[in-house]
């Protein structure tokens, strides 16, 4: 026979299950039951579905202009210069001046992840066989290892070994890793080390990062911190950080339109819009630039408005005025909006 278990739960016995009547609701009170196929976030674009959460608003809307003012002033406060602010559906791209010499580089701001194209985006013209890269950078060596020099420096770090050292095995082998510092530092020296010195030493111990050398990430981190903190103070009202990813960008190459100011300045000019999509039906659409907003690029093709959603736009390139005569239009090749 078995006696009852004496094991007790520390939190006491399991409470009895108390049945409760489920709450009765009316279908009329559930918005999801009232789908209206004729209701669209953008009235003149019935093909666009989903909630845009106000991001379909005009570029000139008040909440965007107020956010831009905050961005300009916060970057200027730490020594940076904002050239333009460009809005997308889920991104806010802030173009920063390349001159970062006046920015404090030790503000402990957010980590900056540098993203560069592998080979640079390409402009592809179906009528040409030659592919022209937008950015053409020559390959240069930033660092080349000198093994002979490293060996000589390594020999200077240690005194000649004695027989006793060899027997005790205290002297490192030739292939052993050499410590970073040859001199002994006291605890007082380490305690008095400044934050700047700690950051410098930490950076020296990290692997060589080509992108970090080309871009002043500490200065960008300072600017990013100032912008994020300023926007966060007003985010309950403007809701910018909740709806957008903040991206810092460098100025574009001449001849290509990336910022809102560039699109506004070149309205009425002939452009070529290169598209990219998951189905590899990429093509180049030529026309006169009509408008650009957070969701679309709109070009005019001989009186017909062609809307290209931003998520399909790879790049927009200015064409020579003489190329305007070559803006052929194939109605079967595009889904246009009149």
VENJO-V67402 format. One line per field, one symbol per residue. ss: DSSP state (@ for helix, = for strand, . for the rest). psi: psi as a letter, one per 20 degrees, with the letter a starting at -180 (. if undefined). burial: I if it has 9 or more other ideal C-beta (glycine too) atoms within 8 Angstrom, else O. Layout:
# VENJO-V67402
ss = ???
psi = ???
burial = ???
This chain:
# VENJO-V67402
ss = ..........................@@@.@@@............................@@@@@@@@@@@@@@@@....======...======.........................==........==.............@@@@@@@@@@......@@@@@@..................@@@@@...@@@@@@@@@@@....@@@@@..@@@@@@@@@@@@@@@@@.@@@@.@@@@.======.....==..@@@@@@....======........=========...======..======@@@======..@@@@@@....@@@.....
psi = qpqqqjpqphjrqpqqoopqpqpprqhhiohhilpoiipqhohjmiiorrpikiiiqqhjqghghhhggggghhghhjjrpphqpppagjqopopqqhojhjppjmjlaqppoppqqgjqqqppohiqippoqgpopqpqphpppnhghhgghhhihqqpqrgghhhikhpqrhiqppqhphqpprhhghhiprhghggggghhiqqpoghhhhpnhgghhggggggghghhhjhhghkghhiqppppqrqrqqipphqhhghhhkpiqprpopqprijkkqrppqappgrpaihqppqpnlippppoqhiipgqpppqqhhihijmqpohiiqorp.
burial = OOOOOOOOOOOOOOOOOOOOOOOOOOOOOIOOOOOOOOOIOIOOIOOIOOOIOOIIOOOOOOIIIIIIOIIIIIIIOIIIOIIIIIIIIOIIIIIIIOOIOOIOOOIOIOOIOIOOOOOIIIIOOOOOOOOOIIOOOOOOOOOOOOOOOIOOOOOOOOOOOOOOIIOOOOOOOOOOOOOOOOOOOOOOOOOOOOOOOIIOOOOOOOOOOOOOOOIOIOIIIIIIIIIIIIIOOIIOOIIIIOIIOIOIIOOIOOOIIIIIOIIOOIIOIIIIIIIOOOOOOIOIIIIIIIIIOIIIIIIIIOOIIIIIIIOIIOIIIIIOOOIIOOIOIOOOOIOIOO
